[in-house]
Amino acid sequence: MKKKIAIILPTQYDARRRPVYARRASANYNYTLPLLAALTPKDFDVEIIYERLEGVNFDAPYALAAITSITNTVSRAYDLADEFRKRGTPVALGGYHVSALPEEAAPHADAVVIGEAEPVWEALIDDVRHGTIQPVYRSDRFTRMEQLPVPRYDLMKQHLFYSEVYPVEATRGCPCRCEYCSVTGFYGAKFRHRPVEEVLEHIDATGSRFISFVDDNIISDRRYALELFRAMKSRNIRFVAQSTLDLADDDDLLTAACDAGLRFVWCGVESLSRPVLEEAGRRVNRDVETFERRVRRLRSRGIVVASFFMVGFDNDTAETYAEIEDFVMRNRIVPGMNLITPFPGTEFWNKAEAAGRIMHRDWWRYTGYETVYKPLNMTVEEQNTLYRTLLCRLFSPRANVRRFAAAAVGGIAEGKFLHPPGRVRLQYERLAHRARGRPRFLVTGRRRGDAFGPSLYF
């Protein structure tokens, strides 16, 4: 009988440190789990576990429990690891947070993986096979993007998710070096990309028309992005990606992206305040008029625009929050809204820790939904109140319907995002454990009981 390895994505804790569970989630964007499963030798069975949706069986006879996490889930990861080890199951911990603070993770694990797992995964599994697991597996180089295996999409348990969408990776790395971001520290500042023919192979392997690229900026290398989009045109897919708003100003690239199937784009705006952007080391997106022109341009091509914003910088004021609300409502974009959070491994963390501004290390509270470091120009209570008030305004039922109407005009309802015969279904949900009780709308396309396209959480 083959030995079995469990690759686990832990859930997070709520404010009272209770694990959060759900029956289903909107869509499955996690790429790490199926990729690690594909890298595992064939003489092992692999099980992918999404703890939030299915729980964990600590008594299963796993040869290894490999747990990946980020900062707001690492506390749960440590507790899972402790439970497995009580039962004699070896544990490997990895991910952004563990790589930043391996000495913190070490007491909870038989092995700590530092950096990208691909270069060391084979050695770890071989040591599991022979019972010689080492305490540290440190990746001394970045992963070569060529000839990585096709992820085990067959193990992704899509029945646990409302919508059929599969994660695909084309590139890694980001040269922006934003102080608050973990990407450059973990993946490096040099842009790496996978051969276009391999990306197409992975898209084909999903067996789906609905793809989400996990790249941090899919157009970082214009020449590569143009080649990729043109090659994807024949696949007749619909996809979501992250990009800068520069995409709107490049006619050739935008046309190729639309022809390839781009229907939803996440863009990092961060702030509308020049002093805040300079404080954050953000070197793009510094003109509100340009923002708005680019948003209109993308929407005119049938692309839904979603933008990440962060508040809580030292230069933020009550007026900053009001400006963001006005901008989001006026342009009817889908907002991602978080309080800036000092994550270990970032320059922002280093500066905040050196200044004595870190309030605590209750990692389950590092969600981006509450203040975890000392503000300079207002109290913690004032900052949290401003943020939560902004959320309530931006995600009110009225605001959500306005955004949906704008998206429909941009092309979703006509089938440019959802499959043409699909009808648009609007389902109202409240997820109080994560969003502090704010309402959210779920939009999916349905035909013959099938989901068409990623869910859009407004």
N, C-alpha and C positions, 0 to 999 in steps of 0.2 A: 504494500500500500504506500502511495506517495505521502510524503510529509506535506503539511499545508502551512502557508504563510498568510496571515491576515494583514492587509494594508488598510489602515483606519484613518478616517477623517473625523475627529472628535467634535461633539457639539460644544456649545458655549454655556456658561452659567449666566443666570439672570442676576439682578442687583442683590438678591438675597443668597446668592451662590447655590442656586438650584439648577440642575441641568435642564436645558430647554429641549423639548421634543415636539415633533409635528408629525402628522400622518403623511403629508406630502409637501413638496416644495415646488417652487415655480418652474425651475429648469436646472439642469445639471451642467455647471460650467467648470467643474474640477477636472484638471488635466493630469495632475500629478499621479493620482491613484491608478488610472489605466495605463499610464506610461511605465510606472514601476512594475506593474503586473506584466507588461510585455518584456521588460528587461529580466524578469525572473526566469531561471533555467527551467526547461520542460520537465525535469524530474521532480518539481514541486508543483502542487496545486496552489492556486491563489484565490483568496476571497477578498473582495473589496467591501468595506463596511462604511456606510454613512450613518454614524451613530445617531444623529438628530432624528433620522427617519425610521431606524430599525433597531436601535439599541445594540448592546454588545453582550456576547456570551463569554464570560470569563472562564468558563469551565471547558470550553472547546479545546481539543488537543492540538494547539498550534505549535509549530516548530519555532515560530517567531511572530511577535506582534509588532509591526512597524507602524508607528504613529507619527503623522506629520501635522504641524500646527503653525498658527500665527500667534501673535501676542495675546489676542483676546480669547483664544481657545487653549492656550498652553497650560493653564491651571487645570483644566479638565484633562488634558493629555497626561499631565503628571499623575493625576488621580487614577486614570485608567491604567497607566503603567504600573503604579503601585499595586493595584488589584491583580493584574496579570502576574506580577513577580511573586506575590504571596502564594500563587498557585503553581509556581515553578516554570512559568512561561517566559522565555527570554524576550526582552523588549529592546527595540531600537527607536530612538527619538530623533527627529530631524525637522527641518523647516527654517523659516526666517528667524524666529525668535531663538530657537535652540542654537542656531549658528552664531547668533549675536552674543548669547550668554550660555556657552556650553558648560561652564563650571556650575551654573545653577541647575542645569538639566541632569548632570551626571549622577547625582544620588538616586534618581528615579529610573535609571536605565542600565541595561547591560552594555549598550553601545550607543554612542552619540555620533550622529552624522553631521559634519560641519561643511557647509557649502552645498553645491549642487550634488545630488545623490548619484547621478549617472556614472561618473568616473569610479565610484567606490562600491556601487551596488553589487557587482559580480563578486568582489572580494568578501563583502559582508555575507552574501548568501553561501559562498563556499565555506566560510568559517562556521556558519550555522550547520551546514552539512556535516562538518567534522567535529562539531562541539568545541570550537576554539575561538569563540567570539571575542573580539578585542574591544577595549573600552572606548576607543576613539577611531573614527574613520574620517579623515580630513581630506577633502578634495583639494589637491594642490594645483588644479588647473580648471579652466572653464570647459564645459562640455562641447565637443565638436558636434555641430548640428547635422552633419552629413551621416546618413545611414543609421539614424536612430530607428528603432523598430516602430511598426504601426501600433498605437496603443490598443489595449484589450477593450475595445468598445463593447464587446459582447458581455463584459462583466459589469457594465455601468448601471444596471437595475433601473432602466428608464420607467418602469411601472410605478416607481416611487415619486415621479415628477409629473406635473401637469402637462408640460409641453415637451415635444421631441426636439432637442437641440444637442449637438455634439461639439465638444471643444476640439479645436485644431490649433497647432502652433506653427508659425512660420518664422518668427524671429525672437531674439532675446537681446537684452541689454538696452541701456538708455544713456545718451550722452548729456542729458540735461543737468544731472547732479543737484536736483532740488533738495534742500536741507531736510525736509520733512519726510522724504520718500525712501523706502527700503530697497527699491529696485536696483539702483546703481551699486549699492553696497553688496548686494547678494549676487546679481547677475553681471555686474561690471558696466563700465561706461562705453565699452566698444560694442558696436552693433554687429550681431551675428545673425546669419540667416540660413535657412534650410534650402537645399536645391528645390526649385519650383516643381520639378517632376515628382519629388517626394511628397511635397505638400498636396499635390493632386492625388497621389496614391492614398494618402491618409483621408482626404475628403471622400474619395470613392469607397474607402473601407468602412465609413460610417453607415453606408447604405441609406443615407438621409439627404434631404434637400435643405436642411436647416442647420447651419454651422455658426459657432461663436469662436472667433479668433481670440486667443488668450494673450496675444502680444500686447505690450504696453503702448506701442505706437507703430501701427502697421505700415505707415508711410515714412518712417525714419530714413530709409534709403529709397529715394524716389525711383531710381532706375529699377531696383528690385521690385518695388510695389507695382510699377507699371507692367513689368513682365508677368508678375503673378496674376494681377487682375485680368490681363488679356488672355492668359492661359485658362483662367477659371470660367471665362464667358461661356464655353461650350458645356459646362457642367449643369447649367440651369438650376442654380441653388439660390438661397436667400441667406445672407449672413450679417452678423453683428460684429463690430470691431471697435477698437479704441484708436483714436487719431488726434492730431492737433487740428485746429480749425483752418490751418493752412491749406487743407484739402480743398476748401471752397474756392480758393484763388488759382487753382491749377486746373484749367479746363480739360486738358488731356487726361490727367490723372483722375479727375472727378468723373469724367465720362466713362473711363475704363472701369472704375469702381462700381458705378451704377450698372453698367452692362454685365459686370461679374455677379451682381446680386446684392450689393450693399444696400441695406434698408434701415439700419439703426446704427448710429455712431455715438460713442461716448467720447467727449472732449473735456480735457482738464482746463477749466477756466481759473479755478481756485479763488480769485478775488477780482473785484472791479476797481480796487483802490491801488493806485500806483505805489504809495508808501508801503502797503502790505506786500505787494508783489516783490518790491525791492528787498523787504525784510526777509521774505521767503527764498530769495535767490532765484526767483522765477524770471526767465529771460524772454518769455513769449507772452502773447495775449495781453497787451497793455493799453488797448484803446477800445472804449465801449462801443463807439460807432462802428469800428471794424468788426467787433463781435457780432453786432446785430446784422450787419450786411452779410456776414458769412453764414449766420444762422438762416437768414432768408434764402440765401443761395442754395444751401443744402436742402432746405425744405422744398424749394421749388423743383428739385430733382427727385422728390419722393422719398427723401431720407428723414427719418425721425432723429432729432438732435437731442441728446442728453448731455448735461454738463455737470462736472464735479465742482462743488464749491466747498471751501473751508472757511470757518470763522474762528475767532478766538486768538488771533495774532495780537501782538502788543500794540500795533497801530490801529486795530479795529475799534470802532466806537458804535454807539447806538445808530448813528447815521449810516454806517457801513452795512448793518443788517437791513435797514430800510431800503438802501440802494439795491441790494441783492434781491429783495422781495419784488421791488418795482421792475427790475430787469427780467426776472424769471416770469413774472405774470405778464409783462408787456410782450415778451417774445414767445410765451407759451411753450417753453422748453421743458423737458423732463429733467428735474434737478436731482443730483445726488448731494446731500448736505451733511457735513460732519464738522465737529469741533476739531481743530488741529490737535493732534495727539503725539507726544514724544515717544516713538517706538524705539526700543533698543536696536542699535546698529545704524541709526541715522545720526547725522550731524546735529540735528535739532535735539535729540536725546543727549548727546555729549554736552552741548551748551547748557541745556536746562539742568542737567545733573551737576555740572561744574558750578552753576550759579545757585545751587540749593533750592531749585524751584520744583523738583519732583515731589509730589504730595504723598505718594504711596506706591507700592508695587503690587497692588491687588490687580493682577493682570486681567482678570475677567471683566474689570471695569474699563479697560482700555478699548472701548468699542467705537469711540468717536461720537458718542451720544452724551457724554458728560465730561466736565472739566477734571483733568487729572494732574494738572500742574498749576502753579500759582500765577495768576494773571498779574500784570503790572499796573493796569490803569482802571481796574474795576474789581469787585469782589467775585469770589467763585459763584456765589448765589446770583449775583447780577448777570454774570456771563451765562450761566445755565438757563436763567429765565429768558434772556434775550434769544438764546438759541431755540429753546422749546417753543416760544411764542412764534418764532419764524417758521418752525416746522408745522405748527398748527395752521398757519396761514397758507403755506405753500401746498399742503396736502389736504386742504379742505375739500369736501365733495365738489363744490363749485369750481375750485381751481383744477381739480382732476378732470372734470367734464370739459372745461375749456381746452385743456391740453389735448384731450382725446379728439375733440373737434378739429383742432389744428392739425393733428396727425392724419385724420381722415381726409382733410382737404389736401394734405401733402401726398396722399396716395395710398394709405394703408387700406382704406375701405374699398378702393378700386382694385385691390389685388396686387399692388406693387410690393407689398410686404407679405401679406397672407396669400395663400393659394386662392386664385380667383373664385372657384365655386364655394369656398369657405365663407360662412357668415361670421360676423364679428359678435362675439359674446362678451358681455360686460358683467363681471362678477365682483361684487363688493366684499372685501375681507378686512377684518381688523386683526392685526398681529401685535397685541399689546406688549408681549414679552420683549420685542426688539425695538419697536417704533414708539414706545411710550404712549400707546393708545391712539396714534394718528391713523386715520383711515387710508387704505390703499385700494386702487382699482386694478383688477387683473383683466387683461384683454387677450383673448386667444381666438384663433380661427378654428372652426369645427366643420368637418364634412365626414359623413358616415362614421362619426364617433372618433375621428382622428384629430390630433392637434396639428395645426399648421403654423409653424414659426414660433420663435421664442415668445414667452409671455412678456408683456410690457407692464412693469410695475410703475405706475405714475405717482 
